Amino acid sequence: MPHIVVIGGSNREASQSHRIAEVIAARLEPQGATVDLLSLRDVDIPMWDEEKWSSDKPADSAWNTVWAPVSERLKKADGLVVVTPEWHGMASPMLKNLLCCCDQRELAFKPAYLVAVSAGAGGAYPIAELRMTGGKNNYAHWLPDHLIIRQAADFRPGDPENKAPDWLVNRLDHGLKILCAYAEAAKPIRSEVVDLDILKNGM
Ligand SMILES: Cc1cc2nc3c(=O)[nH]c(=O)nc-3n(C[C@H](O)[C@H](O)[C@H](O)COP(=O)(O)O)c2cc1C
């Protein structure tokens, strides 16, 4: 049974990415996964600064009190769903910051399913951005398929207000099924094959 962490990549209180991350978490459980919803709406990860790498940071440093528990949650993951809003054609800054903070193998060689959320007709740019720059040193393994949810407010599977087409919901479920299969299959690759002491940072 894979353990999947669903990352909601927006800090907005009324975030559609958060709501859709909840929908995804609920749809993962029937696939046999255990799920942890890590929403950047609910956890205020500090912006990366030099103290993160300091060996004598104070006990009350946010790197100890806020980041360390997030890091532990991510380390438990066998796979991830990364839900990013499109903000000005980009992935959200707090999501990029989280990826920047993952320097302790939290994501390394773990399959990650990208889901972009747009209020309108966007969503392609943050996928392209994350595929290109989101995984060099943290070694997140972006799956070859991703999902773009446009007109996000209409995406409410199982709700009478839903206006999302069946094909899109079916595609999400199939993407989650693929993710869970990859998450199981990748376990021995991490434990028996990959040596990050050799790789260190990505090239
Ligand atoms: C600062 C900001 C910039 C945005 N820029 C875009 C954009 O470039 N393209 C787009 O499709 N939607 C854009 N949106 C709308 C988001 O797609 C919309 O808020 C959507 O619900 C996902 O973000 P959320 O999870 O924060 O709700 C923007 C929203 C914000 C708050």
The ligand as an SDF file (V2000), in Angstrom:
LIG
                    3D

 31 33  0  0  0  0  0  0  0  0999 V2000
   -1.5000   36.3200   -8.0210 C   0  0  0  0  0  0  0  0  0  0  0  0
   -2.3670   35.5150   -8.9550 C   0  0  0  0  0  0  0  0  0  0  0  0
   -2.0180   35.4040  -10.2950 C   0  0  0  0  0  0  0  0  0  0  0  0
   -2.7930   34.6300  -11.1590 C   0  0  0  0  0  0  0  0  0  0  0  0
   -2.3800   34.4510  -12.4710 N   0  0  0  0  0  0  0  0  0  0  0  0
   -3.0150   33.5620  -13.2550 C   0  0  0  0  0  0  0  0  0  0  0  0
   -2.5030   33.2190  -14.5460 C   0  0  0  0  0  0  0  0  0  0  0  0
   -1.4870   33.7170  -14.9950 O   0  0  0  0  0  0  0  0  0  0  0  0
   -3.1700   32.3020  -15.2810 N   0  0  0  0  0  0  0  0  0  0  0  0
   -4.3090   31.7030  -14.8330 C   0  0  0  0  0  0  0  0  0  0  0  0
   -4.8530   30.8620  -15.5310 O   0  0  0  0  0  0  0  0  0  0  0  0
   -4.8350   32.0310  -13.6240 N   0  0  0  0  0  0  0  0  0  0  0  0
   -4.2080   32.9290  -12.8270 C   0  0  0  0  0  0  0  0  0  0  0  0
   -4.6970   33.2050  -11.5700 N   0  0  0  0  0  0  0  0  0  0  0  0
   -5.9490   32.6180  -11.1360 C   0  0  0  0  0  0  0  0  0  0  0  0
   -5.6950   31.2240  -10.5550 C   0  0  0  0  0  0  0  0  0  0  0  0
   -5.6070   30.3400  -11.6310 O   0  0  0  0  0  0  0  0  0  0  0  0
   -6.8400   30.8640   -9.6460 C   0  0  0  0  0  0  0  0  0  0  0  0
   -6.7400   31.6030   -8.4540 O   0  0  0  0  0  0  0  0  0  0  0  0
   -6.9640   29.3710   -9.4190 C   0  0  0  0  0  0  0  0  0  0  0  0
   -8.0680   29.1640   -8.5730 O   0  0  0  0  0  0  0  0  0  0  0  0
   -5.7190   28.6950   -8.8320 C   0  0  0  0  0  0  0  0  0  0  0  0
   -5.1600   29.4000   -7.7460 O   0  0  0  0  0  0  0  0  0  0  0  0
   -5.5950   29.1660   -6.2100 P   0  0  0  0  0  0  0  0  0  0  0  0
   -5.2860   27.7450   -5.8650 O   0  0  0  0  0  0  0  0  0  0  0  0
   -4.7860   30.1400   -5.4370 O   0  0  0  0  0  0  0  0  0  0  0  0
   -7.0710   29.4130   -6.1240 O   0  0  0  0  0  0  0  0  0  0  0  0
   -3.9590   33.9950  -10.6890 C   0  0  0  0  0  0  0  0  0  0  0  0
   -4.3140   34.1410   -9.3370 C   0  0  0  0  0  0  0  0  0  0  0  0
   -3.5260   34.8600   -8.4810 C   0  0  0  0  0  0  0  0  0  0  0  0
   -3.9070   34.9500   -7.0050 C   0  0  0  0  0  0  0  0  0  0  0  0
  1  2  1  0
  2  3  1  0
  2 30  2  0
  3  4  2  0
  4  5  1  0
  4 28  1  0
  5  6  2  0
  6  7  1  0
  6 13  1  0
  7  8  2  0
  7  9  1  0
  9 10  1  0
 10 11  2  0
 10 12  1  0
 12 13  2  0
 13 14  1  0
 14 15  1  0
 14 28  1  0
 15 16  1  0
 16 17  1  0
 16 18  1  0
 18 19  1  0
 18 20  1  0
 20 21  1  0
 20 22  1  0
 22 23  1  0
 23 24  1  0
 24 25  2  0
 24 26  1  0
 24 27  1  0
 28 29  2  0
 29 30  1  0
 30 31  1  0
M  END
$$$$
